[in-house]
Amino acid sequence: MNQSSLAPAGGADAPRRAVALGNPEVAAWQEDGVWHVDAVTPLAPFPARFTDRLVSGARAHPERTLVARRGEDGEWIRLSYADVLQSARRIGQALLDRGLSSERPLVILSGNDLEHFQLALGAMYAGIPYAPLSPAYSLVATDPAKLRDLIEQLTPGALFASDGTVFARAIEAVLPEDAELILARGEVPGRAATSFAALLATQASSIDARNAEIGPATIAKFLFTSGSTKKPKAVITTHQMLCSNQQMLLQTFPFFGDEPPVLLDWLPWNHTFGGSHNVGIVLYNGGTLYLDDGRPTPREFATTLNNLRDIAPTVYFNIPVAWEMLAEALETDDRLARTFYSRVKLFFCAGAGLSQAAWEHLDAVALRRCGESIRIMTGLGMTETSPSCTFGTGPISRAGYVGVPAPGCKVKLVPIGGKREARFHGPHVTPGYWRAPHLTSAAFDADGYYCTGDALRFVDEAHPEWGFMFDGRIAEDFKLSSGTFVSVGPLRARVISQGAPYVQDAVVTGLDRHAIGLLVFPRLDNCLALSGLAPGTAAAEVLASAPVRDFFQALLATLNENASGSSTRVERMLLLAEPPSIDAREQTDKGSINQAAVLTRRAALVDAMYDGLASQTILAQ
């Protein structure tokens, strides 16, 4: 394999927008069957406290907008670096006065808003950990058990919600009697609450002295894992983790330091990518963050498009489905394309990997609209690594490529079950899980490397400096009854890619069975359009329609065109009318599918699919 075979869709000679990228060197060697791939480029010094860049920013450019969000009138409400430093000092003092600590942290139920932003920085300025929890646990889930479990893990001293009326049901179900309730607006019947305004009115006294005591090991926040494989765990995130990872990012993407980054972003702050990676890029490099209240759904994406007609980002982050929707809009909307491409230097795809088809479409649209290809950045990271470990900054550019270790990161590839598990070491790696020493010890090997459960393979083992391709999650792989090993990750990615735009996600079946099957979660709105049936038609009727079944029959044939045997050939699939359930842990709040939970909850459907009793089963021909 050569590097040109993995070049961008536009070809190696396609004009590419200039962007300053690092050129990380790596050292690679094999020892007792284990590959070591370490970044040679040293990590430059970084601040001891995450809020140090807030302080320096308020001194260097006090009036520059740090964060903004549209108000009810549609105009941007802006908070400057000076504004946020003042609010952080006052809020931090108020939290100190209440005796909050790691044992009694601040919990935030709300999504991304200006109050959440100020509270988070106030807590970090005071050296008090906070825990942003997914609003879905409060507003979407009907069973409060999962939210209650998270609260019990944390034992908070205070809980914040932007709107007491909206979050009342969840607050009433989980708020401990000894925890203070803080609200920006609204009320919870029968529960006294402190106003957010009261925190802002607190006079700073001892807060700066407390801030000076914060060190690299001080806990900044607790972030819960998504629970896509197991029960959510509270990941300890320290100031060192956040600051070192931002320095890794700056050395990987030097253009962040050349021009203050401007981001328009909706990615939730209860996840590491939105709340640590993206917020951190802005704060660490003196940039501006515009909060996007849109979402990548048919109903809410119009809000994102309206914001992108107004705000020109210098770098843009989103998830695969949003990139697909954006590419379609950019083809026809002149104003959107003009603003969006005016100064953007880099695209970054978060979450599940962008399909090669979507990758090529996005690249082609950019070439038509602005005459240049925009680099689509890939990488690998997780909550436990705050989040970034590897980046694809080299000459290779395509779906599935995750690059080489960032400065300061060491990688081990350990053979497990026919694959190689990625393990990471560096200042950006968590010290462990909160109040769970048994989980912590199980997550690290004897050399102190974090064991990810993710598999990587070399682009070319003869050229380890070219970096890695993502190779799925080891825990999801299984064997058929014949003993044949099935690699779930690559197959699932093919199903989603080749099934676009009618496949939302898929679960691969076949453990101890004779053949591979698929449980498919369809995109029901797109399937409805394909069916030609009237809006409001029941999901089961839509999925039983001839056009929809014909598409999925053809998808099976496409999947099997290059099948090399039972390990890759899909014999059957079942289209699921019922979407994945958050309450049943089938789906995390960020949309990831918990394969084990789906297979457990829908075991009878799996049996029926293999036994020929499920009428909606589609068989390979």
C-alpha positions in Angstrom: 0.0 0.0 0.0 1.3 3.5 -0.8 0.3 6.8 0.7 -1.3 8.0 -2.6 -3.9 5.2 -2.3 -5.2 7.0 0.8 -5.1 10.5 -0.6 -8.1 12.9 -0.5 -11.0 12.4 -2.8 -10.1 15.4 -4.9 -6.7 13.8 -5.7 -3.2 14.6 -4.7 -3.1 17.6 -7.1 -6.3 19.2 -6.0 -5.8 22.7 -4.6 -5.9 22.6 -0.8 -6.5 25.5 1.5 -3.3 26.5 3.3 -3.2 25.6 7.0 -0.3 25.4 9.4 -0.1 21.9 10.7 2.5 20.2 12.9 4.8 17.5 11.5 5.0 15.1 14.5 7.8 12.6 14.4 7.4 9.2 15.9 9.6 6.4 17.1 8.3 2.9 16.5 9.7 -0.5 17.7 8.4 -3.9 18.5 9.2 -5.7 21.7 7.9 -9.2 22.6 5.1 -8.9 20.0 4.0 -5.5 21.3 4.4 -2.4 19.2 5.5 0.9 20.8 4.8 4.1 18.9 5.9 7.2 20.7 5.8 10.9 19.8 9.4 12.1 19.5 8.4 15.8 19.4 8.5 17.0 23.0 5.5 18.6 24.6 6.1 22.2 25.4 5.4 23.7 28.9 1.8 24.3 29.7 -0.1 26.2 32.4 -0.7 24.6 35.8 -4.4 25.7 35.8 -7.0 25.6 33.0 -8.2 29.1 34.1 -4.7 30.6 33.6 -5.6 31.3 30.0 -8.8 33.1 31.1 -6.7 35.4 33.3 -4.1 36.0 30.6 -6.8 36.5 28.0 -8.6 39.1 30.2 -5.3 40.9 30.6 -4.3 40.8 26.9 -7.7 41.3 25.2 -10.3 42.1 27.8 -13.0 43.3 25.4 -12.7 40.3 23.0 -15.8 38.1 22.9 -15.1 34.8 24.6 -18.6 33.3 24.4 -21.8 34.3 22.8 -25.4 32.9 22.4 -28.4 34.2 20.6 -31.1 35.8 22.8 -34.8 35.5 22.4 -34.7 38.5 20.0 -32.2 36.6 17.8 -29.3 38.9 18.6 -26.0 37.6 20.0 -25.5 38.0 23.7 -21.8 38.4 24.2 -19.5 37.9 27.2 -16.0 39.2 26.9 -12.8 37.8 28.5 -13.1 40.5 31.2 -16.8 39.7 31.8 -16.1 36.0 32.2 -13.1 36.4 34.5 -15.2 38.7 36.8 -18.1 36.2 36.9 -15.7 33.3 37.4 -14.2 35.0 40.4 -17.5 35.9 41.9 -19.1 32.5 41.3 -16.0 30.8 42.5 -16.1 32.8 45.8 -19.8 31.8 46.2 -19.0 28.1 45.7 -16.1 28.3 48.2 -18.4 30.0 50.7 -20.7 27.0 50.5 -17.9 24.5 51.3 -18.1 22.7 48.0 -15.3 20.3 47.2 -14.4 17.1 45.4 -16.5 15.2 48.0 -19.4 17.6 47.5 -19.0 18.8 43.9 -21.3 21.0 41.8 -23.6 19.1 39.4 -24.9 20.8 36.3 -28.1 19.4 34.6 -28.4 21.9 31.9 -27.1 21.9 28.4 -24.8 24.5 26.7 -25.7 28.0 27.8 -24.0 31.1 29.2 -24.8 30.3 32.8 -23.3 26.8 32.4 -20.2 28.3 30.9 -19.7 30.8 33.7 -20.4 28.3 36.4 -17.9 25.8 35.0 -15.1 28.4 34.9 -16.1 29.7 38.3 -15.9 26.2 39.8 -12.5 25.5 38.1 -11.2 28.9 39.3 -12.0 27.9 42.8 -10.5 24.4 42.5 -14.0 22.8 42.9 -14.9 20.0 40.6 -18.1 20.2 38.6 -20.0 17.4 36.8 -22.0 18.3 33.7 -24.7 15.6 33.1 -26.5 15.0 29.9 -29.8 16.9 29.8 -31.2 13.7 28.1 -31.1 11.9 31.5 -33.4 14.6 32.8 -35.6 15.6 29.9 -35.8 12.5 27.6 -35.4 9.5 29.8 -38.7 8.5 31.5 -37.0 6.5 34.2 -34.9 8.6 36.6 -32.8 5.6 37.7 -29.8 6.3 35.5 -29.7 10.0 36.6 -30.1 9.0 40.2 -27.2 6.5 39.9 -25.0 9.3 38.7 -26.0 11.6 41.5 -25.3 8.9 44.1 -21.9 8.4 42.6 -21.1 12.1 43.1 -22.9 13.1 46.3 -23.1 16.8 45.2 -23.2 19.7 47.5 -25.1 21.8 44.9 -27.1 21.2 41.7 -27.7 23.8 38.9 -30.4 23.9 36.3 -31.0 26.7 33.9 -34.8 26.5 34.2 -36.4 25.0 37.3 -39.7 24.6 35.6 -38.2 22.6 32.7 -36.1 20.4 35.0 -38.5 20.1 37.8 -39.4 16.4 37.3 -35.8 15.3 37.3 -34.8 17.6 40.3 -37.7 16.3 42.4 -36.6 12.7 41.6 -32.9 13.0 42.4 -32.0 16.1 44.3 -30.5 15.1 47.7 -32.1 16.9 50.7 -28.7 18.3 51.8 -27.8 19.7 48.3 -28.4 23.3 47.4 -30.5 24.0 44.3 -29.4 26.8 42.0 -31.6 28.1 39.2 -31.2 30.7 36.6 -34.9 31.0 36.1 -38.2 29.1 36.9 -38.9 27.2 40.1 -39.4 23.7 41.5 -42.5 23.5 43.6 -41.8 22.9 47.2 -38.0 23.4 46.9 -36.1 26.5 47.9 -33.6 27.6 45.4 -30.7 30.1 45.1 -30.7 32.3 42.1 -27.8 32.3 39.6 -27.9 36.1 40.0 -27.1 35.8 43.7 -23.9 33.9 42.8 -22.9 36.7 40.4 -23.5 39.3 43.1 -21.0 37.7 45.5 -18.0 39.9 46.3 -14.7 38.2 45.6 -12.5 38.0 48.7 -10.4 34.9 49.2 -10.9 33.4 45.7 -7.6 34.6 44.1 -5.6 33.1 47.0 -7.5 29.8 46.5 -6.9 29.9 42.8 -3.1 30.2 43.4 -3.2 26.9 45.4 -4.6 24.9 42.4 -2.0 22.5 41.0 -1.9 20.1 38.0 -3.4 17.3 40.0 -6.4 19.3 41.2 -9.6 17.9 39.8 -11.3 20.2 37.3 -14.4 18.1 36.6 -16.0 14.7 36.5 -17.1 13.5 33.1 -19.2 10.4 32.7 -18.4 7.8 30.0 -21.2 7.4 27.5 -22.1 3.9 28.7 -22.0 2.5 25.2 -20.4 -0.7 26.5 -21.0 -0.7 30.3 -22.5 1.4 33.1 -21.3 5.1 32.9 -18.2 5.8 35.0 -17.1 9.1 36.5 -13.8 10.0 34.9 -11.5 12.2 36.9 -10.4 15.1 34.8 -7.6 17.2 36.2 -6.2 20.6 35.3 -3.1 18.9 34.0 -5.1 16.8 31.7 -6.9 19.7 30.2 -3.9 22.0 29.8 -1.5 19.3 28.5 -4.1 18.2 25.9 -4.6 21.8 24.7 -0.8 22.1 24.3 -0.8 18.9 22.3 -3.5 20.4 20.1 -1.6 23.7 19.7 1.5 21.9 18.6 -0.4 19.7 16.2 -2.4 22.7 14.8 -0.1 25.7 15.1 -2.6 27.9 13.2 -4.7 28.0 16.5 -2.0 30.3 17.8 -1.6 32.3 14.6 -5.2 33.5 14.4 -7.7 33.4 17.4 -10.0 30.5 16.6 -13.6 31.2 16.0 -16.0 28.2 16.6 -19.7 27.8 16.1 -20.5 24.7 18.1 -23.4 22.7 19.5 -21.5 19.6 20.8 -22.6 19.0 24.4 -20.4 20.0 27.2 -21.2 16.8 29.2 -19.0 15.0 26.7 -15.2 15.5 26.4 -15.1 16.6 22.8 -17.5 19.5 23.2 -16.7 20.5 26.8 -13.0 19.9 27.0 -11.7 19.8 23.4 -13.7 22.6 21.7 -14.2 24.9 24.7 -10.5 24.4 25.5 -9.3 25.3 22.0 -11.1 28.7 22.3 -9.9 29.5 25.8 -6.4 28.3 25.4 -5.8 30.3 22.2 -7.7 33.5 22.9 -10.6 32.7 20.6 -14.4 33.1 20.5 -17.1 30.4 20.9 -20.5 30.9 19.4 -23.1 28.6 20.9 -25.2 26.8 18.3 -28.7 25.9 19.5 -29.2 23.8 16.4 -28.9 20.1 16.2 -28.3 17.6 13.3 -32.0 16.6 13.0 -34.4 17.5 10.2 -36.3 19.9 12.5 -33.4 21.7 14.2 -30.6 21.8 11.5 -32.2 25.0 10.1 -31.0 26.8 13.2 -27.4 25.6 12.6 -27.6 26.8 8.9 -28.9 30.2 10.0 -26.0 30.6 12.4 -23.5 29.5 9.7 -24.9 32.2 7.4 -24.0 34.7 10.1 -20.8 33.4 11.7 -17.8 32.3 9.7 -15.8 29.7 11.7 -12.0 29.3 11.4 -12.4 25.6 12.2 -15.6 23.6 12.2 -16.4 20.5 14.2 -19.5 18.2 13.8 -20.7 14.6 13.7 -21.0 12.6 10.5 -24.8 13.0 10.0 -24.4 16.8 10.3 -21.6 16.9 7.8 -23.8 15.0 5.3 -26.7 17.5 5.9 -24.3 20.5 5.7 -22.8 19.3 2.4 -26.3 19.1 0.8 -27.1 22.6 2.0 -23.8 24.1 0.8 -24.5 22.9 -2.7 -27.6 25.1 -3.1 -27.3 27.9 -0.6 -25.0 30.7 -2.0 -25.0 32.9 1.1 -24.3 29.9 3.4 -21.4 28.8 1.2 -20.0 32.3 0.9 -19.8 32.8 4.6 -18.8 29.3 5.6 -15.9 29.0 3.2 -14.7 32.6 3.8 -12.1 31.7 6.4 -12.5 28.1 7.5 -9.1 26.3 7.6 -10.0 22.9 8.9 -12.9 20.4 9.3 -13.0 18.0 12.1 -15.4 15.0 12.3 -16.3 14.0 15.8 -18.0 10.8 17.0 -18.4 7.8 14.7 -16.2 7.9 11.6 -17.3 9.8 8.5 -18.1 7.4 5.6 -15.8 7.6 2.6 -18.8 8.5 0.4 -19.7 11.4 2.7 -16.0 12.4 2.9 -15.7 12.5 -0.9 -19.0 14.5 -1.3 -17.9 17.1 1.3 -14.5 17.4 -0.5 -16.2 17.8 -3.9 -18.6 20.5 -2.7 -15.7 22.5 -1.2 -13.8 22.3 -4.5 -16.8 23.5 -6.5 -17.7 26.3 -4.0 -14.4 27.8 -3.0 -11.9 26.2 -5.4 -10.0 24.5 -2.7 -10.2 21.3 -0.7 -10.5 21.8 3.1 -8.6 19.3 5.1 -10.9 16.9 7.0 -9.1 16.1 10.2 -9.4 12.7 12.0 -8.0 11.4 15.2 -8.7 9.1 18.2 -9.5 10.1 21.7 -11.8 9.4 24.6 -13.1 10.8 27.9 -10.2 9.2 29.8 -7.6 11.0 27.7 -9.2 14.5 27.8 -9.7 13.6 24.8 -7.0 13.7 22.1 -4.3 11.1 21.5 -3.7 10.8 17.8 -4.2 13.1 14.8 -4.1 12.5 11.0 -1.9 15.5 10.1 0.3 13.7 7.6 -0.2 13.1 3.8 -2.8 10.5 4.3 -6.4 11.7 4.3 -9.4 9.4 4.3 -12.1 7.8 6.3 -10.9 5.5 9.1 -7.5 7.0 9.3 -6.6 8.3 12.9 -3.0 9.3 12.4 0.0 9.3 14.7 0.5 10.2 18.4 0.4 13.8 19.4 3.4 15.4 21.2 3.6 14.0 24.7 1.6 10.8 23.9 2.9 7.3 24.0 1.1 4.4 22.3 1.3 0.6 22.8 -0.4 -1.9 20.4 -1.0 -5.1 22.3 -2.2 -8.3 20.5 -5.6 -9.3 21.8 -8.0 -11.7 20.0 -6.4 -11.3 16.6 -6.3 -7.5 16.8 -4.1 -4.9 18.5 -5.5 -2.9 21.4 -4.5 0.7 21.6 -3.1 1.8 25.0 -2.1 5.3 25.9 0.3 7.0 28.3 0.9 10.7 28.9 0.0 13.8 31.0 -3.4 13.9 29.3 -4.5 10.5 30.7 -6.9 10.3 33.7 -5.6 9.1 37.0 -8.7 6.9 37.2 -12.4 6.7 38.0 -14.0 8.5 40.9 -14.6 6.3 43.9 -14.0 3.2 41.9 -10.5 1.8 42.6 -11.4 -1.6 41.2 -12.4 -0.1 37.9 -9.3 2.1 37.8 -6.9 -0.8 38.4 -8.6 -2.8 35.7 -8.3 0.0 33.2 -4.5 0.3 33.4 -1.8 -2.2 32.6 1.4 -3.0 34.6 3.2 -0.1 32.8 0.6 2.5 33.6 -0.9 2.6 30.1 -4.6 3.2 29.8 -6.3 0.2 28.1 -8.8 1.6 25.6 -10.6 -1.5 24.3 -10.2 0.2 20.8 -8.3 -1.7 18.1 -5.8 0.0 15.7 -3.9 -1.3 12.8 -1.0 0.2 10.9 -1.7 1.8 7.5 1.4 -0.2 6.5 3.4 -2.1 9.0 6.5 -1.4 7.0 5.9 2.3 7.5 4.7 2.7 11.1 5.4 6.5 10.8 2.3 6.7 8.5 0.2 6.0 11.5 -3.0 4.0 12.3 -6.4 3.0 10.9 -9.2 2.5 13.4 -10.1 -1.3 13.6 -13.2 -1.4 15.8 -13.8 -2.2 19.5 -12.3 -5.5 20.7 -15.2 -6.1 23.2 -17.7 -6.1 20.4 -16.1 -8.8 18.3 -17.3 -12.4 18.5 -17.0 -15.9 16.9 -19.6 -17.8 14.9 -20.5 -21.3 15.9 -17.9 -22.5 13.3 -15.2 -20.7 15.3 -14.9 -18.0 12.6 -14.0 -14.6 14.1 -16.2 -11.6 13.2 -14.8 -8.1 13.3 -17.8 -6.0 14.2 -16.4 -2.4 13.9 -15.4 -2.4 10.2 -18.6 -4.3 9.2 -20.9 -1.9 11.1 -19.1 1.1 9.5 -19.7 -0.4 6.1 -23.4 -0.9 6.8 -23.8 2.7 7.9 -21.8 4.1 5.0 -23.3 2.0 2.3 -26.8 2.2 3.8 -26.8 6.0 3.7 -29.1 7.9 4.0 -31.5 5.2 5.2 -29.5 3.6 8.0 -29.1 5.3 11.4 -27.1 2.5 13.0 -26.8 -1.3 13.1 -26.0 -4.0 15.5 -24.2 -7.1 14.3 -25.5 -10.5 15.4 -24.2 -14.0 15.1 -22.5 -15.0 18.4 -22.4 -18.8 18.5 -24.7 -18.9 15.4 -23.9 -20.1 11.9 -24.1 -16.8 10.1 -23.9 -13.0 10.5 -27.1 -11.0 10.8 -27.9 -7.4 11.3 -30.4 -5.5 13.5 -30.9 -2.2 11.6 -32.1 1.0 13.1 -33.4 2.9 10.0 -33.7 6.6 9.5 -37.5 6.6 9.5 -37.9 10.1 8.0 -35.8 9.2 5.0 -37.5 5.8 4.7 -40.9 7.5 4.7 -39.8 9.7 1.9 -38.5 6.7 0.0 -41.7 4.7 0.6 -43.9 7.3 -1.0 -46.4 6.8 1.8 -48.3 9.7 3.5 -46.7 11.5 6.5 -47.8 9.9 9.8 -47.8 6.4 8.4 -46.8 3.9 11.0 -43.2 2.9 11.1 -43.9 -0.8 10.6 -45.9 0.0 7.4 -43.1 2.2 6.1 -40.5 -0.5 6.6 -42.7 -3.1 5.0 -43.2 -1.0 1.8 -41.7 -2.3 -1.4 -39.3 0.6 -2.1 -37.8 0.4 1.4 -37.5 -3.4 1.3 -36.0 -3.2 -2.2 -33.3 -0.8 -1.0 -32.3 -3.0 1.9 -32.3 -6.1 -0.3 -29.9 -4.2 -2.6 -27.9 -3.2 0.4 -27.4 -6.8 1.5 -26.2 -7.6 -2.0 -23.8 -4.7 -2.0 -22.4 -5.7 1.4 -21.8 -9.2 0.2 -20.2 -8.3 -3.2 -16.7 -8.6 -1.8 -17.4 -11.0 1.1 -14.5 -13.3 1.6 -16.4 -16.0 3.6 -18.7 -16.4 6.6 -16.7 -13.8 8.6 -17.8 -11.0 6.3 -21.0 -12.3 4.5 -24.3 -11.0 6.0 -27.0 -13.6 5.6 -30.0 -11.7 7.0 -31.2 -8.4 8.4 -34.2 -7.2 10.4 -35.4 -3.6 10.2 -36.4 -2.3 13.6 -39.5 -0.1 13.8 -38.8 0.8 17.5 -35.9 3.2 17.9 -33.2 2.6 20.5 -34.2 3.3 24.0 -32.2 5.6 26.4 -34.0 4.2 29.4 -33.0 0.7 28.5 -29.4 1.9 27.9 -29.6 0.8 24.2 -28.5 4.3 23.2 -26.3 6.8 25.0 -27.3 10.4 25.2 -24.8 11.3 22.4 -26.5 8.7 20.1 -24.0 5.8 20.4 -25.5 2.3 20.3 -24.8 0.0 23.1 -24.6 -3.3 21.2 -24.7 -5.5 24.3 -27.9 -3.8 25.6 -29.6 -4.0 22.2 -28.8 -7.7 21.9 -30.0 -8.4 25.4 -33.3 -6.4 25.2 -34.1 -7.7 21.7 -33.0 -11.3 22.1 -36.4 -12.6 21.1 -36.2 -10.6 17.9 -32.7 -12.0 17.2 -34.1 -15.5 17.7 -37.0 -14.9 15.4 -34.8 -13.5 12.7 -32.6 -16.6 12.7 -35.6 -19.0 13.1 -37.5 -17.5 10.2 -40.3 -16.3 12.4 -39.8 -12.5 11.9 -41.9 -11.5 8.9 -39.8 -8.4 8.2 -36.5 -10.4 7.9 -34.6 -9.7 4.7 -32.5 -12.7 3.5 -29.4 -12.5 1.3 -30.1 -13.9 -2.2 
